[in-house]
């Protein structure tokens, strides 16, 4: 099958670019120095490729991702890098054969984990992003609480998400090092072998931060947002559309905002300039004249939620479709 | 089951508000004066409720919506108010027992419809929104082409989407009437019994425009975007989240941008002020102190793509969950 045979909108992954991205990351962070974040792709086939190149521990954002990874048999240790107090989901994760670590940042999340049979946790520390994570100075106290509740506290995590898009690398490095000082101080009070942090935008800024593993995910497929950052990763993800209408000055493809995450703004389109997206349409001014039936290649602005909108990713090499990967970790 | 028993994020529909919205619209546009747009909800159970109140013809945006509606046996006539040149999908729609009308706006879309067994079409006319639709002055010529190709041309459609959010009702009315003059002029050249247009934002501005039916969809559930417009419809759609982390000044719920469309900006949250959304998180400043485990009610900014992100809508009356509706028309 060729790309032009796919029904559209069609999510495609360039196999060669994807492979190079995995190799580039594995060269910087081999093995367990990277704990790939599956929230970026929600696809066990991609996780299996990450495992095949040497990363066999994984980061997840939802219990469904944990359960789906376990079901697919991918990963030897799974981290839920997020808080939950859902008894049924915690109990389901506790029942798995694969070791599961859950993040906790409060007495309530410790209690919920312990009462549902979870045995292992990380203390989630606020390193500057106003989201989850306990204040660094309280991390030690929470670790004590967790240990009293019977949990094995394996260390700390802290996500410097607010620093991913600092434009200049030198500024980003300084900010990351300051942020990670908070995490290391907390770790001094908490203990344990794991200091987990980082993302695609800061993947190569942790040489001197003391973290033991990086949680990057977007690097495997990339998007136009991270594409601004002079990172050594290539765009490997596209949405293919069909031109369904051509007018004087613009054309319309069947790639709308139900198939493209819009939280980082409009996508870009190869060979054209995007005007706007509607539910089922992308209106753009093409560089060269287009005809109804032509195919267009759209580059998403944000990889994670774009993946979550599709049932299937088609893997391509050149114009040939070589595989079909279900996006099997969607939903909650 | 109570709302608080639902795993989160959970999409809920307030049954009473939904019922009142359907009744309000049916009072203005009874029966076939409304051709409800299923792209707004992608849910055959909602379409069935719209049919039960008197609307038995429907508008769809994708072939999958047409095929799913036919499979569910909802609707006596289905309009694909969108262009496609996908042979397999056109042939599948042509094979249905329920009558299907497809929009065409070019020779290529006429050819594709005719060669795949489609028998009935509307001429899609550009009435000012730079998207699909032929220039009004060319509509008559295209109708002739369609008739020569063997298609039964049932009339015209034109979507004045660019006017939905004109702030003042009087200005909106004037603009809608001017836009619909383009459609009527095209209809003069095309002929046929159907003049289809309109949406939720202009649903009550067509008394004098000459259209025979209105295509509104969002009115049934609503969102904060249309909520700015002093329309007589109530917010019936919410996403319920659980507070998973509380810090000094903000709290975090498990309703992220994978469960909320972001193309119209941030959602709102009852009892708080939204700071930002991440993939799996909503950070907000609560009005009153919150605790981990509290439930929050989030109001989406854009109904259509929010529905498309969820597998299930839970129907509630007060705090009680009274039904579960699959969002069964998702995907392509």
Interface residues (C-beta under 8 A of the other chain):
Chain A: X7 X8 X9 X39 X61 X62 X82 X83 X84 X85 X86 X88 X89 X105 X106 X108 X109 X126 X130 X131 X132 X133 X135 X161 X242 X244 X245 X246 X247 X248 X249 X250 X252 X254 X257 X258 X259 X261 X262 X263 X275 X277 X278 X279 X280 X281 X283 X291 X292 X293 X304 X305 X308 X309 X311 X331 X332
Chain B: X7 X8 X9 X39 X61 X62 X82 X83 X84 X85 X86 X88 X89 X105 X106 X108 X109 X126 X130 X131 X132 X133 X135 X161 X242 X244 X245 X246 X247 X248 X249 X250 X252 X254 X257 X258 X259 X261 X262 X263 X275 X277 X278 X279 X280 X281 X283 X291 X292 X293 X304 X305 X308 X309 X311 X331 X332
